Amino acid sequence: MNKVVLLLSLSFGWANGALAAEIKPEGDPEAGKTLSSSCIACHGEDGNSAAPFPKLAGQGEKYLYKQMRDIRDGARSVPTMVGQVDNKTDQELADIAAYYSAQSETIGQTDPDLLELGRKVYRSGVAQRDVPACMACHSPSGAGNGPAGYPSLSGQHAQYVADQLRAYRKGYEDPSGRTNDGETKIMRKTAFGLSDLEIEAVASYVSGLQ
């Protein structure tokens, strides 16, 4: 019976690689607003940052919480975040996640020259290279899947999305790339099958997706 419970518990994660990361305290947006004062310089007062820093507004709580934990605990290297969450407790990270999740994201623009290719990659994938459609996890509107921990991509800076896809692509073979997508390597495998042009196109596409 215990084995069944463990397997079921593991199946509900989004490839965290650690069950503990799924046990998120309930966040308090008001407390998070106060705690986020040190985040404003890069991410903006309401989480709608200027490029190249990621927009946090409207992002799923579970995803934000996991990323901050991974950065704090060394599972994800982000040089610009050095020292920012090192001393934060799980509760404080949950509060910050709750605050930014409650904000409304702004939408960017898609480069018209990249629209067709970006739409194809996002909605259909690249079949000949076994790249799945992005919308399967991130939803047709780019809103993501909060309960599953899949991030929202709608309105995100194209430069940031492209940078992360390249980091995941590097992480498929090189541990110095981004590797915090868990044992399934879902993002590393996806990014590894994308060309530079496809990465730029799909990143531009989601920036204007809503």
C-alpha positions as CSV (number, residue, x, y, z in Angstrom):
1,M,0.0,0.0,0.0
2,N,2.8,2.4,0.9
3,K,4.4,1.8,-2.5
4,V,1.2,2.7,-4.3
5,V,0.8,5.9,-2.3
6,L,4.4,6.8,-3.1
7,L,4.0,6.2,-6.8
8,L,0.8,8.2,-6.9
9,S,2.5,11.1,-5.0
10,L,5.4,11.2,-7.4
11,S,3.2,11.2,-10.4
12,F,1.6,14.5,-9.4
13,G,4.8,16.4,-9.6
14,W,6.0,18.2,-12.7
15,A,9.3,16.4,-12.8
16,N,10.8,18.1,-9.8
17,G,13.0,15.2,-8.9
18,A,12.2,15.8,-5.2
19,L,8.9,15.2,-3.6
20,A,9.6,17.8,-0.9
21,A,9.5,20.6,-3.5
22,E,5.9,19.8,-4.1
23,I,4.9,20.5,-0.5
24,K,4.3,24.2,-0.9
25,P,3.1,26.3,2.1
26,E,0.0,28.4,1.4
27,G,1.2,31.8,0.3
28,D,0.1,35.2,1.6
29,P,0.0,37.8,-1.2
30,E,0.2,40.7,1.3
31,A,3.2,39.3,3.0
32,G,4.7,38.6,-0.4
33,K,4.2,42.2,-1.5
34,T,6.4,43.4,1.4
35,L,9.0,40.7,0.8
36,S,9.2,41.6,-2.9
37,S,10.6,45.0,-2.3
38,S,14.0,43.8,-3.1
39,C,12.8,42.2,-6.4
40,I,11.5,45.5,-7.9
41,A,14.8,46.7,-9.4
42,C,14.8,43.8,-11.8
43,H,11.3,42.5,-12.0
44,G,9.3,45.7,-11.7
45,E,6.9,46.8,-9.0
46,D,4.1,44.6,-10.2
47,G,6.2,41.8,-11.8
48,N,6.1,43.2,-15.3
49,S,9.8,43.7,-15.8
50,A,11.8,45.3,-18.6
51,A,13.8,42.8,-20.7
52,P,15.9,40.7,-20.2
53,F,14.5,40.0,-16.8
54,P,11.5,37.6,-16.7
55,K,8.0,38.8,-16.1
56,L,6.7,37.3,-12.9
57,A,3.2,38.9,-13.0
58,G,0.4,36.3,-13.5
59,Q,2.8,33.4,-13.3
60,G,1.6,30.2,-11.5
61,E,2.4,30.1,-7.8
62,K,3.6,26.5,-8.0
63,Y,6.1,27.3,-10.8
64,L,7.4,30.5,-9.1
65,Y,7.8,28.7,-5.8
66,K,9.7,25.8,-7.4
67,Q,12.0,28.1,-9.3
68,M,12.9,30.2,-6.3
69,R,13.5,27.1,-4.3
70,D,15.7,25.6,-7.0
71,I,17.7,28.9,-7.2
72,R,18.1,29.0,-3.4
73,D,19.1,25.4,-3.1
74,G,21.5,25.4,-6.1
75,A,19.4,23.3,-8.5
76,R,19.2,26.3,-10.9
77,S,22.0,28.7,-11.5
78,V,20.9,32.3,-12.2
79,P,23.9,34.7,-11.7
80,T,21.6,37.8,-11.4
81,M,19.8,36.1,-8.5
82,V,22.9,35.4,-6.4
83,G,22.1,36.3,-2.8
84,Q,18.5,37.3,-3.5
85,V,16.7,34.3,-2.0
86,D,19.6,32.6,-0.1
87,N,18.1,33.3,3.3
88,K,14.4,33.1,2.4
89,T,12.3,30.4,4.1
90,D,9.9,28.2,2.2
91,Q,7.0,30.2,3.6
92,E,8.6,33.5,2.4
93,L,9.1,32.1,-1.0
94,A,5.5,30.9,-1.1
95,D,4.3,34.4,-0.1
96,I,6.4,36.0,-2.8
97,A,5.0,33.5,-5.4
98,A,1.4,34.3,-4.2
99,Y,1.9,38.0,-4.6
100,Y,3.3,37.9,-8.2
101,S,0.8,35.3,-9.2
102,A,-2.0,37.7,-8.3
103,Q,-0.7,40.4,-10.5
104,S,-1.8,40.9,-14.2
105,E,0.8,40.4,-16.9
106,T,1.3,42.7,-19.8
107,I,1.4,41.4,-23.4
108,G,4.2,42.0,-25.8
109,Q,4.3,41.8,-29.6
110,T,5.2,39.1,-32.1
111,D,7.6,39.8,-34.9
112,P,5.4,39.5,-38.0
113,D,8.3,37.9,-39.9
114,L,8.4,35.1,-37.2
115,L,4.7,34.7,-36.7
116,E,4.0,31.8,-39.1
117,L,7.0,29.6,-37.9
118,G,6.4,30.5,-34.2
119,R,2.7,29.5,-34.4
120,K,3.7,26.2,-36.1
121,V,6.2,25.3,-33.4
122,Y,3.9,26.3,-30.6
123,R,0.8,24.7,-31.9
124,S,2.1,21.7,-33.9
125,G,5.7,21.1,-32.7
126,V,8.3,19.7,-35.1
127,A,7.2,16.2,-36.0
128,Q,10.3,15.1,-37.9
129,R,12.4,15.8,-34.8
130,D,9.9,14.5,-32.2
131,V,9.4,18.0,-30.8
132,P,5.9,18.2,-29.1
133,A,3.6,21.1,-29.5
134,C,4.3,23.7,-26.8
135,M,0.6,24.2,-26.2
136,A,0.2,20.7,-24.9
137,C,1.7,21.8,-21.6
138,H,1.5,25.6,-21.8
139,S,-2.1,25.7,-23.1
140,P,-3.4,27.2,-26.4
141,S,-3.5,30.6,-24.9
142,G,-0.1,30.4,-23.2
143,A,-1.6,30.5,-19.8
144,G,0.3,27.4,-18.7
145,N,-1.1,24.9,-16.2
146,G,-0.9,26.1,-12.6
147,P,-1.7,22.9,-10.7
148,A,0.8,21.0,-12.8
149,G,3.5,23.6,-12.3
150,Y,3.8,24.3,-16.1
151,P,4.6,28.0,-16.5
152,S,2.6,30.7,-18.3
153,L,4.4,31.9,-21.4
154,S,1.8,34.5,-22.5
155,G,3.4,38.0,-22.7
156,Q,6.8,36.8,-21.6
157,H,9.8,38.7,-23.0
158,A,10.9,36.9,-26.2
159,Q,14.6,37.4,-25.3
160,Y,14.1,35.6,-21.9
161,V,12.1,32.7,-23.5
162,A,14.8,32.3,-26.2
163,D,17.6,32.4,-23.6
164,Q,15.9,29.7,-21.5
165,L,15.3,27.4,-24.4
166,R,18.9,27.7,-25.4
167,A,19.9,27.0,-21.8
168,Y,17.7,23.9,-21.7
169,R,19.1,22.8,-25.1
170,K,22.6,23.1,-23.7
171,G,21.6,21.2,-20.6
172,Y,20.6,18.2,-22.6
173,E,24.3,17.3,-23.0
174,D,26.1,19.7,-20.7
175,P,25.2,20.0,-17.0
176,S,26.3,23.7,-17.1
177,G,23.1,24.4,-19.0
178,R,19.6,24.5,-17.4
179,T,18.7,21.1,-16.0
180,N,16.0,21.7,-13.4
181,D,13.2,20.2,-15.5
182,G,13.5,16.9,-13.6
183,E,14.3,13.3,-14.4
184,T,12.1,13.3,-17.5
185,K,14.1,16.1,-19.1
186,I,10.9,17.3,-20.8
187,M,12.2,20.8,-21.6
188,R,15.8,19.7,-22.4
189,K,14.5,17.1,-24.9
190,T,12.1,19.6,-26.5
191,A,14.7,22.4,-26.8
192,F,17.4,20.0,-28.1
193,G,15.2,19.4,-31.1
194,L,14.7,23.1,-32.0
195,S,16.9,25.1,-34.4
196,D,18.1,28.6,-33.5
197,L,15.5,30.1,-35.9
198,E,12.7,28.0,-34.3
199,I,13.7,29.1,-30.9
200,E,13.6,32.7,-31.9
201,A,10.3,32.3,-33.7
202,V,8.4,30.5,-30.9
203,A,9.8,32.9,-28.3
204,S,8.5,35.8,-30.3
205,Y,5.2,34.1,-30.8
206,V,4.5,33.6,-27.1
207,S,5.5,37.2,-26.3
208,G,2.4,38.4,-28.2
209,L,0.2,35.4,-27.2
210,Q,-2.8,36.0,-25.0
